[in-house]
Amino acid sequence: MRMLDLIAKKRDGGSLSAEEIHFLVKGYVDGTIPDYQMSAFLMAVYFQGMTEEETVAMTLETAHSGEMADLSAIEGIKVDKHSTGGVGDKTTMIVVPMAAACGVKVAKMSGRGLGHTGGTVDKLESIPGFRTTLDQKEFFDIVNRIGLSVIGQSGNLTPADKKMYALRDVTATVESIPLIAVSIMSKKLAAGSDCIVLDVKTGSGAFMKTVEDSIALAREMVSIGTNAGRKTVALITDMDIPLGFEIGNSLEVKEAIRVLKGEGPEDLTAVCVELAANMIHLAGKGGMESCREQVKQVIADGTALKRFRDMVEAQGGDPACIDDPERFPKAAFCYEVRAQHTGYITHMDTEACGIASCLLGAGRETKESSIDYAAGITLKKKTGDYVTKGEVVAEFHAEKEAFFKEAELRFQEALTIASNPPEKKPFIYARVTADGVEK
């Protein structure tokens, strides 16, 4: 078998067999297939796509290219949740304790932020003392004892994906639905959970800008999960506007606590309730309406917040910060951003809002960059709100006043203000299961 022949076959619109995909992935990981040949293959996939059978085969090969997490030492059904990323997306810190409070085990590995999107690991590490690196025994013990643990990605999981993603990033082949699906689902399968809930973001702050593309990606990923024997469901959720009112690490933890107390913003709460309800539904805890009621109950009685506090304490974090979020360190400087016109905010370019937050110190440009946990943006107005010229639309938080000027320029460019109100968009566009799409 020759890589040259596989490149030509895909270039000409052919389909690769499972054996050919095994050869391709194994050869790339062990170094017998060079970057330039894999680049050519990825570009052929970008233009020709992949069949469902090819996509499943490549996902399984990529998942098995390194270690496969064995969660059998954790009692009960394990459910994983994955978001495709966005601005103000603090859902993991909310839905994981919600699901655990309803009796579902969640042993979750999360990532760090890069570019305009934040990462759950960075957010949790803004809690003083919180450890996101645990050995396997402690990780499993915490999940068995309190029902949940969130740690950083560790070990040699999916080395094929790490190599292919780095290559896609520099060869203009990132925007391929089957390759995105392979990348996400290989990591989910390697992580070992029985059930997977996917939060596929759509809009200006998401990787997929249209609902149609988001549904196509969701269908691909649900098909992969189902074919691999995992119960899988995806929700298409709005990211054409930041989620909630806080953007930035400790700011988002404090907002997550407010949601768990039943005091959070409508959009964030609605999305989290639906995600958590789907998690416990997949785990066999009842029908969807019953599961929604269970989630609302653990918010109302404080059980979900207690689970989050228990996890923080178990992983070395200061639980006093959960009891009193005002104990979180604050930024040295606060700056009020004011509306430049009178009218309705008809659009917020969410990616630009995320970039403005990064300019304040809340994000990193490279994996080696340091971040300021207290930096970020508190939104005072969002899409659909009426503002008058000079009214405060946001507060910036930063360690240096010098950061405000450039961040404000980027933030103001993100706002569109007009005389007529915008059409109201749903928080959740669709639910995708193995049986089809529910809108």
PLY file of the C-alpha trace (Angstrom):
ply
format ascii 1.0
element vertex 439
property float x
property float y
property float z
element edge 438
property int vertex1
property int vertex2
end_header
0.00 0.00 0.00
1.33 3.45 -0.91
0.32 6.83 0.51
0.64 8.30 -3.00
-2.17 6.03 -4.21
-4.42 6.98 -1.29
-3.90 10.69 -1.99
-4.79 10.19 -5.66
-7.83 8.07 -4.78
-9.26 10.74 -2.49
-8.28 13.54 -4.90
-10.37 11.86 -7.59
-13.41 11.45 -5.32
-12.89 7.85 -4.28
-13.59 6.33 -0.86
-10.91 4.75 1.30
-11.41 1.38 2.99
-10.98 0.88 6.73
-7.66 -0.88 6.03
-6.40 2.06 3.97
-7.37 4.53 6.70
-5.59 2.35 9.29
-2.45 2.45 7.13
-2.72 6.23 6.75
-3.23 7.10 10.44
-0.71 4.58 11.78
1.90 5.67 9.25
1.47 9.34 10.09
1.81 8.73 13.83
4.91 6.53 13.50
6.56 8.96 11.05
6.66 6.77 7.94
4.19 9.13 6.23
5.65 12.67 6.07
3.82 15.94 6.69
3.78 16.91 3.01
1.90 13.77 2.00
-0.60 14.08 4.86
-1.09 17.75 3.89
-1.98 16.69 0.36
-4.43 14.11 1.69
-6.11 16.61 4.04
-6.51 19.09 1.17
-8.10 16.33 -0.94
-10.55 15.66 1.92
-11.25 19.40 2.18
-12.45 19.43 -1.44
-13.91 15.91 -1.80
-15.28 15.27 1.70
-15.58 11.82 3.28
-18.33 9.23 3.41
-19.95 8.31 6.73
-18.03 5.03 6.72
-14.71 6.80 6.10
-15.38 9.37 8.81
-16.26 6.71 11.39
-13.19 4.62 10.45
-10.85 7.63 10.67
-12.33 8.68 14.02
-11.84 5.21 15.48
-8.27 4.97 14.17
-7.46 8.43 15.55
-9.05 7.60 18.91
-7.01 4.39 19.15
-3.74 6.04 18.04
-2.79 6.54 21.72
-4.14 5.68 25.14
-7.84 4.94 25.61
-9.17 6.03 28.99
-10.68 3.14 30.97
-13.36 4.53 33.29
-14.61 1.13 34.45
-13.34 1.86 37.99
-15.99 4.60 38.19
-19.37 3.23 39.24
-22.46 3.88 37.13
-23.06 5.43 33.72
-20.54 8.10 32.75
-21.65 11.06 30.62
-19.35 13.51 28.83
-20.22 16.95 27.48
-18.35 18.88 24.80
-18.76 22.42 23.49
-17.34 23.53 20.16
-16.29 26.75 21.89
-17.43 30.33 22.17
-17.29 33.59 24.11
-18.65 33.61 27.65
-19.20 29.85 27.40
-18.95 28.76 31.02
-21.47 25.93 30.61
-19.20 23.07 31.76
-18.83 24.58 35.24
-22.64 24.66 35.48
-23.96 21.55 33.73
-21.44 19.11 35.23
-22.53 19.76 38.85
-26.18 19.87 37.71
-25.84 16.40 36.16
-23.90 15.06 39.16
-26.59 16.35 41.52
-29.10 14.31 39.50
-27.10 11.11 40.01
-24.97 11.02 36.84
-21.20 10.49 36.97
-19.08 13.00 35.02
-15.33 12.40 34.66
-14.41 15.25 32.34
-11.20 16.30 30.66
-11.26 19.90 29.41
-8.93 22.20 27.51
-7.38 25.64 27.84
-8.39 28.71 25.90
-6.65 29.81 22.74
-7.48 32.84 20.64
-10.86 34.47 21.25
-12.46 31.45 22.98
-11.94 30.71 26.65
-11.04 27.35 28.18
-12.64 25.62 31.17
-9.28 24.68 32.69
-8.18 28.35 32.79
-11.49 29.36 34.34
-11.28 26.74 37.07
-7.65 27.64 37.79
-8.80 31.19 38.57
-10.22 29.67 41.79
-7.32 30.01 44.27
-5.64 26.65 44.80
-7.75 24.66 42.31
-5.80 21.77 40.75
-6.61 20.60 37.23
-3.80 18.01 37.17
-4.65 14.88 39.17
-3.34 11.34 38.99
-5.81 8.73 37.79
-6.54 7.28 41.24
-7.42 10.66 42.75
-9.49 11.59 39.66
-11.52 8.37 39.89
-11.85 8.59 43.68
-13.31 12.11 43.45
-15.83 11.08 40.78
-16.89 8.01 42.77
-17.21 10.06 45.96
-18.97 13.23 44.79
-20.03 12.40 41.23
-17.84 14.77 39.24
-14.35 15.99 38.49
-12.99 18.28 35.77
-9.29 18.07 34.94
-6.96 19.11 32.11
-6.33 16.80 29.18
-3.51 14.47 30.11
-1.63 11.41 28.96
-1.10 10.29 25.40
-4.68 10.63 24.15
-5.19 10.88 20.35
-1.63 11.71 19.20
-2.85 11.39 15.59
-5.32 14.22 16.17
-2.65 16.43 17.76
-0.41 15.99 14.71
-3.20 16.38 12.15
-4.70 19.44 13.84
-1.35 21.21 13.92
-0.99 20.46 10.20
-4.54 21.58 9.35
-3.94 24.82 11.23
-1.11 25.82 8.84
-2.45 24.35 5.58
-5.89 26.05 5.40
-7.74 22.75 5.92
-9.38 23.46 9.29
-12.80 24.28 7.78
-13.78 20.73 6.81
-16.82 19.23 8.52
-15.61 15.59 8.43
-12.15 16.59 9.71
-13.66 18.70 12.51
-15.92 15.78 13.43
-12.97 13.35 13.46
-10.95 15.71 15.68
-13.70 16.27 18.26
-15.15 12.77 18.37
-11.81 10.93 18.49
-11.04 12.78 21.73
-14.51 12.07 23.12
-14.26 8.35 22.33
-10.75 8.16 23.81
-12.00 9.86 26.99
-14.08 6.76 27.73
-17.57 7.93 28.72
-20.71 5.90 27.91
-22.77 8.87 26.66
-21.85 12.14 24.94
-23.76 15.43 24.81
-22.44 17.90 22.22
-23.03 21.66 22.40
-22.51 22.86 18.83
-22.29 26.64 18.75
-23.48 28.70 15.78
-23.04 32.38 14.86
-20.40 35.12 14.80
-18.55 33.83 17.87
-18.54 30.19 16.77
-16.49 28.17 14.33
-19.67 27.33 12.40
-21.26 30.62 11.34
-24.58 29.26 10.03
-27.22 27.02 11.57
-27.13 24.79 8.48
-23.38 24.14 8.82
-23.76 23.58 12.56
-26.49 20.99 11.99
-24.34 19.26 9.35
-21.43 19.04 11.81
-23.75 17.84 14.59
-25.23 15.11 12.39
-21.73 13.92 11.47
-20.63 13.75 15.12
-23.83 12.08 16.36
-23.45 9.47 13.60
-19.86 8.78 14.67
-20.79 8.44 18.33
-23.75 6.18 17.56
-21.70 3.97 15.24
-19.05 3.68 17.95
-21.65 2.42 20.42
-21.99 5.61 22.47
-25.35 7.28 23.10
-24.86 10.71 21.52
-26.99 13.83 21.15
-26.16 17.37 20.00
-27.78 20.74 20.67
-27.31 23.65 18.26
-27.01 26.73 20.49
-26.64 30.42 19.70
-23.22 32.05 19.74
-24.12 35.13 17.71
-24.05 36.94 21.04
-21.82 36.25 24.09
-23.36 33.74 26.50
-24.34 35.45 29.73
-22.91 38.82 30.74
-19.35 37.94 31.80
-16.32 37.31 29.56
-13.09 36.38 31.34
-11.94 33.67 33.71
-12.86 34.52 37.32
-15.72 36.71 36.05
-17.22 33.64 34.38
-16.76 31.47 37.48
-18.73 34.04 39.49
-21.49 34.03 36.87
-21.56 30.22 36.92
-22.11 30.37 40.69
-25.02 32.78 40.14
-26.64 30.33 37.71
-26.22 27.47 40.19
-27.93 29.67 42.78
-30.84 30.25 40.41
-29.84 33.89 39.87
-28.18 33.66 36.45
-29.09 35.34 33.14
-31.90 33.87 31.07
-29.86 32.75 28.05
-27.11 31.00 30.00
-29.56 29.33 32.38
-31.78 28.07 29.54
-28.87 26.53 27.63
-27.42 24.90 30.76
-30.73 23.41 31.88
-31.23 21.86 28.44
-27.67 20.50 28.24
-27.86 19.00 31.74
-31.32 17.54 31.04
-29.96 15.80 27.94
-27.02 14.44 29.95
-29.26 12.80 32.55
-31.73 11.68 29.87
-28.96 9.77 28.05
-28.01 8.21 31.40
-31.54 6.77 31.65
-32.91 9.07 34.35
-36.27 9.64 32.61
-37.95 11.43 29.72
-36.80 14.88 28.64
-39.51 16.82 30.50
-38.88 14.87 33.71
-35.13 15.47 33.33
-35.65 19.22 32.92
-37.68 19.26 36.14
-34.96 17.29 37.96
-32.36 19.85 36.88
-34.52 22.78 37.98
-35.03 21.06 41.34
-31.29 20.66 42.07
-30.85 24.36 41.33
-33.75 25.32 43.60
-32.66 23.15 46.54
-28.97 24.09 46.31
-27.73 20.57 45.54
-26.08 21.57 42.24
-24.17 24.44 43.87
-23.06 22.12 46.69
-21.68 19.62 44.16
-19.66 22.39 42.51
-18.35 23.49 45.94
-17.50 19.87 46.82
-15.51 19.49 43.59
-13.63 22.74 44.20
-12.71 21.63 47.73
-11.75 18.10 46.61
-9.38 19.53 43.98
-7.64 21.93 46.36
-9.60 25.09 45.57
-10.73 27.57 48.20
-14.43 26.80 48.87
-14.79 30.19 50.59
-14.69 31.77 47.11
-17.74 29.72 46.14
-19.55 30.77 49.33
-18.60 34.41 48.77
-17.52 35.16 45.16
-16.44 38.67 46.20
-13.32 36.99 47.61
-11.99 36.43 44.09
-9.07 38.75 43.26
-10.18 41.86 41.36
-8.47 43.66 38.49
-6.49 46.77 39.37
-8.47 48.98 36.99
-12.08 49.19 35.80
-13.19 51.24 32.77
-16.69 52.06 31.55
-17.39 51.72 27.82
-20.20 54.00 26.61
-22.52 53.82 23.62
-21.50 56.05 20.71
-25.03 56.25 19.30
-28.67 56.05 20.39
-30.80 53.10 19.26
-31.11 49.34 19.53
-28.09 47.05 19.60
-28.92 44.93 16.58
-25.73 42.85 16.50
-22.65 42.07 18.59
-19.78 40.49 16.70
-19.09 37.88 19.33
-15.62 36.96 18.09
-14.61 40.64 18.29
-15.93 40.77 21.89
-13.74 37.76 22.70
-10.72 39.43 21.09
-11.36 42.59 23.13
-11.33 40.47 26.28
-8.02 38.92 25.21
-6.57 42.41 24.68
-7.43 43.13 28.32
-5.32 40.14 29.36
-8.03 37.47 29.75
-6.84 35.24 26.88
-3.64 33.95 25.35
-2.29 34.36 21.85
-0.06 31.27 22.07
-0.13 28.20 24.32
2.81 29.65 26.25
1.17 33.03 26.97
0.19 33.89 30.54
-3.31 35.15 31.35
-4.75 37.53 33.93
-7.53 35.63 35.72
-9.27 38.83 36.87
-9.29 40.53 33.46
-12.27 40.62 31.14
-15.56 42.27 30.24
-18.84 42.67 32.09
-21.59 43.39 29.57
-24.24 45.87 30.69
-26.22 45.74 27.43
-26.64 43.03 24.79
-28.27 42.50 21.41
-31.89 43.71 21.49
-31.34 46.31 24.21
-32.09 50.02 23.61
-29.24 52.38 24.51
-28.78 56.13 24.55
-25.57 57.81 23.48
-23.18 57.94 26.43
-24.90 55.11 28.33
-22.59 52.44 29.79
-22.70 49.29 27.65
-19.80 47.39 29.25
-17.19 47.48 31.99
-13.60 46.50 31.24
-11.34 44.93 33.89
-7.56 44.91 33.45
-4.26 45.05 35.29
-3.05 48.04 33.22
-4.97 51.11 32.06
-2.93 51.02 28.82
-4.93 47.96 27.71
-8.23 49.84 27.54
-7.76 51.90 24.38
-7.20 49.09 21.87
-9.76 46.84 23.54
-12.39 49.59 23.37
-11.74 50.15 19.68
-12.28 46.45 19.00
-15.37 46.30 21.22
-17.01 49.37 19.64
-16.42 47.88 16.19
-18.31 44.80 17.38
-21.50 46.76 18.11
-24.13 47.64 15.51
-26.67 50.20 16.74
-29.75 51.00 14.62
-33.17 52.61 14.96
-35.23 49.41 14.76
-34.99 46.43 17.15
-33.52 43.18 15.81
-35.46 39.96 15.34
-35.24 37.86 18.51
-33.27 34.64 18.04
-33.73 31.40 19.96
-31.13 30.28 22.51
-31.34 26.74 21.10
-31.97 26.13 17.40
-32.14 22.35 17.17
-31.55 19.00 18.82
-29.81 16.34 16.76
-30.12 12.66 17.62
-29.52 9.38 15.82
-33.17 9.58 14.71
-32.87 13.02 13.05
-33.13 16.75 13.68
-35.72 18.36 15.97
-36.05 22.11 15.48
0 1
1 2
2 3
3 4
4 5
5 6
6 7
7 8
8 9
9 10
10 11
11 12
12 13
13 14
14 15
15 16
16 17
17 18
18 19
19 20
20 21
21 22
22 23
23 24
24 25
25 26
26 27
27 28
28 29
29 30
30 31
31 32
32 33
33 34
34 35
35 36
36 37
37 38
38 39
39 40
40 41
41 42
42 43
43 44
44 45
45 46
46 47
47 48
48 49
49 50
50 51
51 52
52 53
53 54
54 55
55 56
56 57
57 58
58 59
59 60
60 61
61 62
62 63
63 64
64 65
65 66
66 67
67 68
68 69
69 70
70 71
71 72
72 73
73 74
74 75
75 76
76 77
77 78
78 79
79 80
80 81
81 82
82 83
83 84
84 85
85 86
86 87
87 88
88 89
89 90
90 91
91 92
92 93
93 94
94 95
95 96
96 97
97 98
98 99
99 100
100 101
101 102
102 103
103 104
104 105
105 106
106 107
107 108
108 109
109 110
110 111
111 112
112 113
113 114
114 115
115 116
116 117
117 118
118 119
119 120
120 121
121 122
122 123
123 124
124 125
125 126
126 127
127 128
128 129
129 130
130 131
131 132
132 133
133 134
134 135
135 136
136 137
137 138
138 139
139 140
140 141
141 142
142 143
143 144
144 145
145 146
146 147
147 148
148 149
149 150
150 151
151 152
152 153
153 154
154 155
155 156
156 157
157 158
158 159
159 160
160 161
161 162
162 163
163 164
164 165
165 166
166 167
167 168
168 169
169 170
170 171
171 172
172 173
173 174
174 175
175 176
176 177
177 178
178 179
179 180
180 181
181 182
182 183
183 184
184 185
185 186
186 187
187 188
188 189
189 190
190 191
191 192
192 193
193 194
194 195
195 196
196 197
197 198
198 199
199 200
200 201
201 202
202 203
203 204
204 205
205 206
206 207
207 208
208 209
209 210
210 211
211 212
212 213
213 214
214 215
215 216
216 217
217 218
218 219
219 220
220 221
221 222
222 223
223 224
224 225
225 226
226 227
227 228
228 229
229 230
230 231
231 232
232 233
233 234
234 235
235 236
236 237
237 238
238 239
239 240
240 241
241 242
242 243
243 244
244 245
245 246
246 247
247 248
248 249
249 250
250 251
251 252
252 253
253 254
254 255
255 256
256 257
257 258
258 259
259 260
260 261
261 262
262 263
263 264
264 265
265 266
266 267
267 268
268 269
269 270
270 271
271 272
272 273
273 274
274 275
275 276
276 277
277 278
278 279
279 280
280 281
281 282
282 283
283 284
284 285
285 286
286 287
287 288
288 289
289 290
290 291
291 292
292 293
293 294
294 295
295 296
296 297
297 298
298 299
299 300
300 301
301 302
302 303
303 304
304 305
305 306
306 307
307 308
308 309
309 310
310 311
311 312
312 313
313 314
314 315
315 316
316 317
317 318
318 319
319 320
320 321
321 322
322 323
323 324
324 325
325 326
326 327
327 328
328 329
329 330
330 331
331 332
332 333
333 334
334 335
335 336
336 337
337 338
338 339
339 340
340 341
341 342
342 343
343 344
344 345
345 346
346 347
347 348
348 349
349 350
350 351
351 352
352 353
353 354
354 355
355 356
356 357
357 358
358 359
359 360
360 361
361 362
362 363
363 364
364 365
365 366
366 367
367 368
368 369
369 370
370 371
371 372
372 373
373 374
374 375
375 376
376 377
377 378
378 379
379 380
380 381
381 382
382 383
383 384
384 385
385 386
386 387
387 388
388 389
389 390
390 391
391 392
392 393
393 394
394 395
395 396
396 397
397 398
398 399
399 400
400 401
401 402
402 403
403 404
404 405
405 406
406 407
407 408
408 409
409 410
410 411
411 412
412 413
413 414
414 415
415 416
416 417
417 418
418 419
419 420
420 421
421 422
422 423
423 424
424 425
425 426
426 427
427 428
428 429
429 430
430 431
431 432
432 433
433 434
434 435
435 436
436 437
437 438
